[in-house]
Amino acid sequence: MNLLPDLPASSRPDQAAEEAWIEDTTRKIRHAFLKRELSAEIVQAKGTPNALLLHFRGSDRLTVGLLEAKLGELRTTDGLDIISVRPGLGVVIVMVARPNRLTLTLPDAWKNWHPKAGPNTEILIAIQENDNSPLYLSPYPQPHTLVAGATGSGKSVLIQTIILGIASTNSPEEAEVVIIDPKQGLDYMGFEKLPHLTNEIITSPDDALHSLSELVAEMERRLRLFRESRVQNIDDYLRKGKEGLPRLWVIHDEFGDWTQNKDYSDKVTALVNRLGQMARAAGIYLIFAAQRPDNTIFPMILRSNLGNRLILKVDSAGTSEISVGIKNAGAEKLLSRGHLLALTGSSPELVYAQVPYVDGPTVEQVVARINQKYPR
């Protein structure tokens, strides 16, 4: 299945310059380790669009704890911009930031994506840094998703990539998208003609409450249908060949903008808590985004149901812990512009990844192709 129109792939780095940079950075970091009497046996060195990944053999003289204690020194004295230090099987994995990052484009990310025919719920959203494998977002086993990131982190680009992935691999009868955006829909104007949109992009709190109320009613209608058909969820219902029900992807950007108003906060809390607890069986999946998703923004019941965590660069270690749900996750050290820490139902461990760059013209070209395929 050809998912994209003819879009240019990103340029590749000069191979000789790439090898020289890897060799020079490897030499610097080994020297820095050895002068501090740390073991520096390298098992693997590999460049990624954002960094150099170095796998050091773990030993009593090189542990994650020993390195973390030296990070400030390595940065200030040796000029090593170390993004993360994490354990692997018999190794310590060190990620050193590139001085000049490479751009990952949508064609690069999607070139080997061949989703199955029919309804698709595995959406390719990024490329993992550890092994260049695709990172997918799926409502199985975790149905709902939290996206967090500061201004400039790439939060809107990630959401745009998710929308393009849904619409490029599903017909409007298989998947519909609801977009709620307090920023007047400015980041999503290119999707206004998308045939998968259930209605116009929602930009007012009253319209958002109305739409969420309709979603609760639709969820309850579907659950009644399932009971009458003696099935438990949308998958069983569709397998029985019953009336086609599209999956509904509900995207609410900047969720915290309107919750400062107590009246709105009280009403939206009741609605999203109900959806968070019961919507997955009905084929309704929530993707909620915020800069700082603390308990003043997200109701506790909703946040506990946002099992997929897609976290871009945040403003502090405290926000990182709140967003990822893990202490010392390090999302405050990410590089912005789509550099991602992901915790999804498909992986029990944190994954570093890069979201492809998507600009306005790319969105318009892909949406135009989708419109040609599914004319209204």
N, C-alpha and C positions, 0 to 999 in steps of 0.2 A: 504494500500500500504506500503510494507516494504521499507523504503527509504535508510537504511543503512546496510552494512555488519555487521558481529558480532564484534562490537567494545566494549571495556570495558567502563562501566559507571564510573563516578568519585566516589571516596570513600566518605561516609557520615561522618560528624563530630560525635564524641562521644556525645551522647545526654546529659549525665550528665554534661560534660564539657561545652557544648553549653548553657545549662540552667544557669550554674554558671556564665559564662561570661556575659550573658544578664542581670542577676540579679545584678552583681557587677557594670557593666557599667551604668545601670539604677540608681542604688544607688548613684554613683558618680555624675552623671549629675543632679539628683534631689537636692543633697546637694549643688552643685555649683549654681544652680538657686536660691535656698532658701536663701543662704547667701547673695545674691545680691537683695533680696526682689522681686524676680520674681516668678510668679505662677508656680507650678510644678505638676499639676494634670495630670497624665498619663492615656490616654484612651486606648492605645494599644502599645505593644512593640513586635517587630518581627525581627529576624535575617535574613539577606540575604547573599549571597556569599561574598559581599563586606563590609557590614555594619550592624549596628543596626538601625532600623527605629523606632523612638519614636514619637507617636502622643500625643501631649499635648493639653489639652483643652484651646482654645484661650480665652483671657479676656483682660481687660484694663491693667492688670499686666503681660501679656505675648502676645506680638505681634511680627511679623517678624522683624519690625524695631527695637524694643527693643533688640532682640537677636542679630541682625546683628551688632549693636553697641558694643556688648560685646564679639564678636567672638575672637578677638585677646587676650583678657583677659582670656577667657575660655581655649584657647589653651596653653598660656604660663604659667598661674598660676595653672590651674587644669589639664593640660595634656590631654584635650579632643580634639581629632582630628575630628572636625565637618566639614563634606564635604559640607553640604548644609542646609539651613533653608528656608522652603517654606510654603505658605499658603494652607490650605485645608478647607473643609466645616466645620466651627466651630472648627478647630484645627490648630495648628502649627506643621508641620512635620520636625523633626530634624534627620539628617542622620549622624551617628558617624562611622568613619572608623574602620574596624576590624584590630587588630594587625597582624593577619595571615589570608589572604584571602583564600577562598575556590575556587577550580577550577571547572568551568562549562564546561563539555565536550559536543561534538556534540550529542552523544546519549541522554544525559540528556535534551538538548534543543529540540531535534526532537522527543522525545518518544511519545508525544501526538499530533504530527502533521499528519493530515490525509487530504491532499489536494484532491480536487475533480479530477476525471478523466478528461483527455483532457488537453488543454492548460491551464497552471497555471501562473498567474501574481502576486500572493500573496506569497512572498518569506519570510520565517521565518528567521530572522537574529539575534535575541537576545531574552533574557528573561527579562521582566520588573521587576524592583526591588520592586515596590510598592505592587504588588499582584501575582508575579510569572506567569503572563500571557504572552503569546508569543507576540513579537513585529514583525510586518510584514513590508516589503518594497513592495510598489505597485506603478505602474505608474498611478493609479487612486486615487484621482483626480489630484495629482501632478506628472507629467510625468518623471521629471529628478531629479538627486540626486547629492548633494555635500557631499563628505567625507573629513573631515579635521582632522588632528592630528599630533602631533610632533613625532619624532623618538622614538620608544618604546611604543607608545600609543596603538598599535594593529590595525593600519590602514590596513595593508596588510592582516591580519587575517580576518578582517571584510569583505574585498573584496573577499577573498577566500571562506568565508562562503556564500556570495551572489552567487558566481559562482556555488558552489556545490548545493545550493538550486535550482537555475535555471535548472541545468542539471539533477538533481535527480527527478524533477517533470514535465519535458517536454521532448518530443522526439526531436531529431535533426531537424525533419520537423516542429516542433512547436516553437522552440526557437534556435537561433544561438547567439554565443558570439564572440565579437571582443575585444581582449586585446591589449592595447598599454602601454608599460612600458619602460621608459628611462633607468631603472636600468638593462637593458639587460635581462629582464624577469626572474631574479633570484628568485623572490618570487612566480613565477607562473610556474616553470618548471614541476611541477606535473600535469599540465593541458595540456601539449603538445600533449597528445594522446586523449584528450577529443573529442568525435565525434561532439560535438556542436560547436567547434571552426571553424570559417569560413576560417581561414588560419593560418599560423604560428604566434606566438606571435610577435608583431611588436616592434622593438627595435631601430629604427633609425628615425630621423625627416622626412627624405624624404619619407620613407614608410608610416609614420603616415599621412602625407599630402595626399599621394596617396589614402590611405584607406578612409580618411574622405571625399575626393573628390568623391570616388565611393559611399559612403553612401549618399551624397547629390544627386547624380544622381539616386540612387535607390529610395530615398525618392520621387523625382520628378516623376519617373516612376510609383511608386505606386499611387501617387495622381492622375495621368492621368488615371490609371486603375479604380480608384474609381469614377472619373467623368464619364467615359464611362459606368460604372455599376450603376450610379445614387445612389451612397452611399457616406457617409461623412467620414468614417474612416474604419480601419481594422476590427473592431468588426462587423460592418454592412456587410462588404464585405464577411467575413467568414460565417456569419449567412445565407447569400444567397447561400452558398454552392459553391462559386467560387473557383478558383485556390488557393491551399493552399499557404499561405504566412507565413513564420516563423516570429515571433517577433525577433527583433535584439536588443541585449543588448550590448551597446558600453561602455567599461570600459577603462578609461585613467588614469593610476596612475601617480603620480608626475607631474601633468600638468605644473607646473612652471619651470621644468628643461630646456625645450627647448625654452620657451617664452622669455628668456633673449636675444635671437638672434632676431634682429628686423625684418629681412626678414621672418623668420619662424613665428614670432608673428603676422605680418600683414596678412600673408596667412591663418594661422590657425584661426585668429579672424573672418574673413569673413565666413569660413566654419562652425565653431561651433555656431556662431550667427544664421546662417540660420537653422542649425539643431535644435538649442534650441527653435526657434520660431515655427517650422512647423513639426518636426519629429514625435511627439506623435501620430497624426492622422494616420501616415503611419506605426505605430507599431515599431518605433525606439526609444529606451530609452537610455539616456546618464547617466553615472555614472562617475563623474570626481573627482579626489582626489588631494589634495595638503596639504603641511604642514601649509602654511599661505595664505589663499585664498583672498588676497586683490586685489585692482583694478590694480595693476601692474602685476598680474598673470592672473586674470580672466577678460575678457571683461564684461562691465557692463550689456549688453543685455543678455549674457550667464548666468551670476550670478543671474540675476533676474528670470531666467527660471529654476534655480536649486531649486525647491520648497521644496524637501525633504532634510533635513539637518541631517546628521549623524556625530556627532562631538565627537571625542575622546579627550583625554587630550591635550591641546595646551599650548604654552609657556607663555602666558600672558592674562590678562583680556582684553586687546585691541584685541588680536587675537580671543578670545572667542566672543567678540561682533561682529567682522567682520564675523566669521564663522557661528554663530547661527542666527545673525540678530537681537538679543535682548540684550539690555544693562543688565549687571550684571547677565548674564546667569550662570556663574560659571564653564565653561568648563576647566579653568586653575586649578581648584581644584579637578578634576577627578583623579582617582588612576592609570591610565595607564593600559596596558595589557587588553584592551577590555572593559574598563569601559566607558559607552557611554551616551551622551545626544542626544536625538532624537526629531526632530520636523518634523512630516510627515503630509501628507494631511488627514490621518485618525484621527488625534488628534490635537485639537487646542492648546494643552498645551505641554510644555516640558516634556519628559519622561526620567527617568533614567533607564538604562538597562545594562545587561552584555552580551557581545558577547561570544559565546562558543569558547574554545581553540581548534585550529586546527593545527596539526603539519604535517610535510612532509609525514610520513607513513600513517596518516589518509587520507590525500588527495589522495595518491596513491591507497589505498584500495577502497575508494569510486569511484574513476575514473575507476578502474579495474572492479568494479561491473557494472558501467554504460556502459562500453565497452562490457561486456557480454550481457547486455540487448539490446544494439543497435550496433551489430557488423557492421563494415564498409564493 
